[in-house]
Structure formats: structure tokens, C-alpha cells
Amino acid sequence: MLRPGLENEFVRLVMLPEIGGRIFLGQDKANADYDFFYRQEVIKPALVGLAGPWVSGGVEFNWPQHHRPGTYLPTDVEIEDEGEGVFTVWQSEHDPLNRLKGMHGIRLRPGSSLIELRGRLYNRTPFTQTFLWWANVAARVHDNYQSFFPTDVHYVADHAVRAMSSFPLAENFYYGVDYAVRRGANDLTLYKNIPVPTSYMVCQTQEDFFGGYDHDAQGGFVHVANKYISPGKKQWTWGNHEFGWAWDRELTDTGGPYVELMAGVYTDNQPDFTYIAPYETKTFSQFWWPYQKLGPVQQANTLAAVRLVVRDDRSIDLGLAVSRPMEGLARGFERWRPCDSGCDLECLAGHAMATHRASL
């Protein structure tokens, strides 16, 4: 099986063009090769895709429908050398239903943990067509894995907005679960609190990011994209209960449960579709990058992620991670001192990180 890969000082990626062109492996080399994308140990298809077989894990690219007909079919592949150590692995297919052409390029540059997806969508027909695009990112979960969304997200919605819930604390019925009586176990950012198969999608935010963080491995990732082009931010889980565990066994042997942290382009809900005109080409980019030892963050872009939390004891948990080395960043960050406080600074394989503790 052909498995083209990309690797630099910080990130290791492997793609599977023979199974839909998905990203199979995403590892943070600066964090003991932590798998920030779910690494599947087996290829164990189940009847989930629109044309039948589908596998979990890694990053699946869904267009022009979700779990697209070609999700288990081979793609063409070409590796572009852009010079100066920058490479893009392009994978392409023709949709077997409507004959649309979709291309996605996974781009990695030296000296940076930033992973860029470059989307190229072509309507090869003389007819207006409908489509959606969602990048379906799987992350291995357990009781100490937490997804995070921007702090201005106060409610989320099901598919087609059939139901809604407060967020992050669910204080209502959602997917048949009365979260109002589950005090202490109603935080929807924690996989362990969701007992049934559940989707939730962000309806409104002014921010461009979201992601997930593994408190045990002290590592996670952020997704960043222009919210005016890529507004979709979603989590899906089979659920932390018998039904969900049965699906875990169906899809893997030893990998365990996962959540899907999906990023949608041109829509913020599923199954919303948009239009592509005859012979039109649409282009866009989405970005991911891993970080360490910070916890869920409250702000992020393609260069940096910031954690700023006021704890119950009125101390401040403040930290910063960056996607590439930045000279002088730690010195500038150290000057922030709201009061007489200690400061712990370190540099992790070029990812400058500063953590401050202060009392208000």
C-alpha cells in the first residue's frame, strides 16, 4: 500500500491515498510522538459510508456529501516540491455520482508545526451542483480528554438544528438525556459525560479556532480557519456507554474510543449544502497544529495559542504556545507581571511556551 508522508522537526504525517486520501497518522515529535490524530492500528471497515465501507481514525475529507462515496476508494496522488523544504501531497478523485472533481493538498513547511490543507473543488459539469465539505478529524479519547471551543460559544445544535443545548454545561434534555439532573457530569466538552451517540455544532462565534486536549498526554491540537469561509465546528461521539463501546469494537481492535472534531467549509451545520456553479472552482485552506503542556486554550490562530483561566482561588493560569520558534517571544512574555508573581519559562523543541501564576 502506498503511504506518502511528510515530516519536519516537529510533525510527522502519513497519508493513505488508496483509502480515500485520508491522513492516517499525525504525530507531535516534540511530545514523545504523541498521536494528536487518532492512529488506527487496523483497517476494519464498517457500513457507514454512502457507498458502504468506511474506516475510522485519522482525518477523513468529506465532499460532496458526508462520508462520501469515494471515502474507501483510491485517489490519484502527486507530491509537489515547492522548494526550500516545503512539500504538498496532493490527492484527487472524481466523485462517482456527480462527476465533480475534488483535490486536497496536505502542506508542511520546515521549522513549523503548522499543517495546511488546501482544498480545490471543481464542477466539471454544465449544471449547478450542491455540495458540502467537512474535514473529519478523529481524536482518541478517555476520561481525561477534553474538546474546546471559543469562549463565546454558549449554545450548540444538532443536525439541521433539530435540537439545541446550552454549552459547555448542558442544562436541558439533549439526545434524550436529561443533563439537568446530571450535575457534575453535564460538561459536553468531556467525552466521559456523553452516554449516547451525540453531535453538537457551533451556531455562532466570532472566532476562528477550536480543538482538543489530552490531559494525560499533556498534548492536543488546534484547528484554525477563516470563519467567513470555514465556519463549521462540530463534535461527534458514539457515546460513552454500551452502544458506543460496541461501535468501538466494530471499528478497531485495540484503538479504543474516539471523538470526531469536524471542520466545515461554507456551512456551520449538517446536512446543509451550498452551490457550485457550472465549471466553477472553489479554493480554501484549513489549518491544524499540535501543542503541549498548556491545557485547553481560550484563543488561537496559526501562530499562537493562549490559555488564560481565572481559577477558583483567584489565581491566573496563563500560558502561551506557538507553532514555530519566535525569537524574543519568551522575554516579551516575561514582562507581563500583574503583581509580584513567579514565572516558569521553557522552550520545547522550538515551541516557546510560558506559564505564569499570579494572584488577583
Order of alpha helices (4+ residues) and beta strands (2+ residues): beta-beta-beta-beta-beta-beta-beta-beta-beta-beta-beta-beta-beta-beta-beta-beta-beta-beta-beta-beta-beta-beta-alpha-beta-beta-beta-beta-beta-beta-alpha-beta-beta
